[in-house]
Amino acid sequence: MTECTISRRKMMAGAAAMTLAATLAVTGHAQAADYAGKTINFVSFGGPGSPPDVWYRSLMPFVTKHLPGTPEINVINKPGAGSMISANYTANAVEPDGLNIGTMNGLAVNKAAAGDSSAKFDLSEMQIVGAQKLTRLLVVKKDGIENIDDLLAMEDELILGMESDATPYYEAFVELAGVEARFITSYQRFPDTLQAFRTGEVDAMPMSAIEWLRFGPDLSQDGAVPMIQYGFTEAGEVVRSGALDIPTGHEAVLKVNADAPGTPAWDQMTLQSLTSNVSNQVWAPAGTPADFVDTLSAGFAAAASDPEFLALHEKQYGLPAEWTDGPAARDIVDRIIAVNAN
């Protein structure tokens, strides 16, 4: 039995090495960094047990499997400030030696790209390893509102609760859709907003697709309904995530406002939708050697496409895992920076 196990491990390691070598060849670096006997510190922006943290932790064994030397990965939780605490910590408090990587969500990317003072780093210098591709949605619980047409025809005020970072998309949406709305942005964390939503303090709140899949079954029993999603940007167009059969905010707006395309609010929604392609990023601090960044990028991409991980993800969440590799994520972030510069 031992010989069979060793043989299987050798075969798995060989397959992982071939995948890694092919990916590194594409990036122009033929030499992979060696992680044998090393430990990678992974800074998670989610608190312990939060949906982002659980997702990252589920991926880590497969990252270890697909990195040369099968290093250990130590997860460090730095939640708060819409993932900016994690981002600032990774950018300024760790060594850029290839053994320290962090995380940041798409909302923080937009803030950093816009030059927000809470971002203590230069977004253009961050070394992007890759990003989870994950759409966000607006969930509504209000008497008489069962679908998007009900929402668009509503005459009452809609009270939306969220962290201030999340408001630009939804402010643009309600403006274009003609929905009377009031925003409460005093909530500092997702659990605070969720509690306000459960108790009826607010009528609507945003959440990721994975957060909906986790909390949706209970919320649905109380009348909560997902209304719109950010969607993804593909070939310059905003399209639905295949995981959710609900319209994008763009689709919903066009039901009532044919003049919306090209307006500043429409462009704001489009910019925010682009962040879904890089929703939960993994990155290394500026100055991290290129061979480590490329090796990490290849390892994470291989882990996210590992058949065993995909099967686990489908079983756990009921939707496919989607990942944007390092070079593609870098291109998207550069586009976000360019849009904000203009």
N, C-alpha and C positions, 0 to 999 in steps of 0.2 A: 504493500500500500504506500509506503514511504517513497519508493522509487517512482510509482505512478504520479504521486503528488509533485515530486521534484520535477519530473518530466513535464507535467502540465504547467507548472510555474515557469519553466524555461521557455515553453512554447508561448505562453502569455507574454513573458518579458520580451521575447523575440518579436512578436507581433507589435507590441507597444513601441519597441525601438524602431521598427520599420515605419510605423506611422509617424513617429517623431522625426525621423530622418527626412521623410518626404516633406513634412511641413517646414522643417528648417531649410530645406533646399529651396523651397518657394520664397522664403523670406531673405534668402541670400546668405545665410549663415549655416555652413555645413557642420560646424563644431557645436555640439550640445554641451551645456554646462553640466557638471557632475554634482549630484546632490547626495552621493553616498555618505552615510554617516552624519548627515546634517539634519537640522530641524528648521522648518519654515514657520515663521510667525505670521499668522493670517488675522488681520484686524477686521472684525465683522461690525458693521454699523448697526446691526440688530441686537436687541437685548436677548439674553438667554431664553430660548423657547419661542421667540418671535418668529413669524413666517420667514423673513429673510434669513435669519440665523439658522433655522431648521433646514432651509433649502441649501445653504452653503455647506453646512455640516454633512448633509447627505451626499454632497458631491466630493468631499475631501478624500474619502478612501479611494476613489477612482482617479483623483489627481495624483495621489501617492503612487498608485499603480502605473500611471503613464509617464511619470517623471523618471529620468535616469538616476539610478541609485535608490529609488523608493524611499524618499525622506519622510520623516515624521512631520506632521503639520499640527502646530499648536494654535488653537483658535483663541483670540483675545477679543472680548466684547467691549466696544466703545460706542454705546448708543447715545442718541440725543442730537438735538438741533438739526433734525432732518437729514442725518448722516454726515453733517459737517464736522462734528467732533471726531469721528473716525477718519475723515479725509484730512483734517488738519494734523491729527496725530501721526498719520502715515507720512505726510509730507514733511513734517518738521521734527519728529521725536524719535525716528528710527534711522538706522544706518542704511544707505542705498547699496547694499551688498548682495542683493539677490535672495536674501533670506528673510526679507520683510516685505510683505505686500498688504494692501488695504482695500477697502471697499467704499463706494459712494453711490447714491442713487441718482436717477436722472434729474430729479428736482434740484439737487445740489449742483449738478453739472450746469444747469441753466443759470443758477445764482452765480456760480464762479465765472461762467462765460460773460455774464453781465457786469462783472466787476464788483459784486457785492462785498462789502467790507468783512463779512463773516468768513470769507474764504481766504485763508492765510497761505496761499500758494498760487503759482502761475499754472493755470490749466493747460496751457500749451506745452509745458515741460513735463507733465506727468507721463509715465511710461505705462501705456495701457496693455494689460494682459488679455482682456476680453470682457464680455458682459453678458449677463442673462438678458434675454429678449422677453419682455413681459409687459403686456398692456395694462392700463389702469382703467377703472370704470367708475361711474357715479351710481350709487345705490340710493333709492328713494323709498321712504315709508310714509305715506300720507293717504288719508281717506280719499277714495275715488280715483287714485292714480295707479293704474295697473299696467300701463304701457307708455311708450314714447308719445303716442298721439294724445293721450290724456294729459301728459306733462306739458306738451306744447300748447294745448288748449286751455290750460289752467288759468284761472283769473286770480286765485289767492296767491299770497306771498309764499315763496319757497325759502325755507331757512336752511342754509347749507353750513355744516360744521367741518372744519379742516384746519390743518396747520397753515400758516400764512404762505409757506413755500408753494402750496398746491393751488393757490387761487387764480393765477393768470389764465389757465385753460378755461376754468369754469366761469370766470368773469367774462371772458370773451364769448363763451357759449351762450350764457343767459342774455348778453347784450344782443347777439345776432338772432337768437331765437325769440326774443321779445318776452322772456319769462321774468316776471317781477321776482326779485330775489334779495335776500339779505344774508351776508356772510358773517359767521362767528369764527374768529381765527385765534382765539385765546388758548386753544388746546396745544399742548406742547408735545404730545406723543399720540401715536395711533390708539393705544388703549383708552386714553381720555376721550378721544373723539367717538370711539366705539361705544363707550358707556353713555355718552350724551345722546347718541343715536338710539340706543336701546331704550332709554327712558323717555324719548320723545322731546328732548330739549331741542333737537334739530331734526329736520325732515329728511335730510340727505347728507351723504358723506362719500368721499372717494376711497377706493381701496384697490389693491392690485388684484389681478385675476386669481392668484394663489390665495390671497386673503379672503376673497369671496368664496372660493371653494372650501376653505376651512370653516368660515363662519356663516356662509350662506344658508346651509340647511336649517340652522336654528333661526336665523333672521327671516328666512322665507316664511316660516310658520307664523311670524308676527306681521306678515304683510309686506316685507321688504322686497323690492324688485330692482334688478340691475337695469339701468335705462340706456346709457351710452358708454362707449369705450373710446379711448384714445386711438386705438388701432396702431398699425405699423406703417412705416414709410417704405415703399418699394418702388423703384424706378421713378421716384419723384411724386408718387401718388400715395395718398393715405388709404389703406385697405384694412379690412376687418382682420382681427385675429381669428384663426380657425377654431380656437378653443371656446369662443363665446358667440352665440348666435344673437347678438344684439348690434344695433347700428353704431357706426362711429358718430362722434359729435358732428362731424362734417355732413354726414348723411342726414342727420336729424335737422340740422340748420336749413339744409336745402329744401326740406319739406315746407318751410314757411318763409324762406328768404332767398329768393333766386339771385339777389344782388350781392350776397355775402362774399363770394370769391373776389379776392383782390383787396379787400378792406384790411385795415390794420388788425382788427380783431380776428379775422379769418387767418391772417398770416401768423398771429400769435398762437392760435390753435394748431396750425401746421407745425410750427416750431416745437411746441410742447409734445406733439405726436411723435416727432422725430426721436425724442428722448426714450420712447418705448423700445427702440432698437438697442439702446444701451441702458436699460432700466436700472440694473444693479451691476455696477462695474467692479472689476478687479484691476488693481493697478499697483505699480511699484513707484517709489519716490524718484524724483529727478536725480540723475547721476547713476542710476542702477546700470551696470554693464549690459551692453546689447545682447551678449550671448545668454545671459540669465533671463532677460526679458523675453527673448525669442523662445528659449526652452520652456519657460513658464507658459507662454502663449500657446505653444504647441501642445503642452501637457494638459492644460485646461480644455482646449478644443477637443483633444482626444477623449478626455474624461467625459465631457458633455455629450459626446456622440457614442460612448461605449454602450453596446447593446444591453448589458446588464443594468447600467444606470438608467437607460431609457425605459426599460421594463419596470424598474423600481419606481421611477417617476410617474409613469402611467398608472401604476397601481396605487400610488400614494395620493396623487393629485387628480387623476382622471383627465389629464391633458398632456400633450407632448412637451418635452423639454426643448427649449429653443435657445441657441447661443450665438452671439456675434463674436467672431474671432478678433484677435488683437489688431491686425492691420485694418480690418473693416470698421472696428470700433473707433480707432484713431481717426479715420476719415470722417466718421459721423460727428465726433466731437469737434474736429476742426471746422466742419460745416456749421455747427452750433456756435462756435466762437466767431466765425465770419459773419453770421447773421446778426449776432449781438453787436458786433463792431460797426455794422451799418445802421 
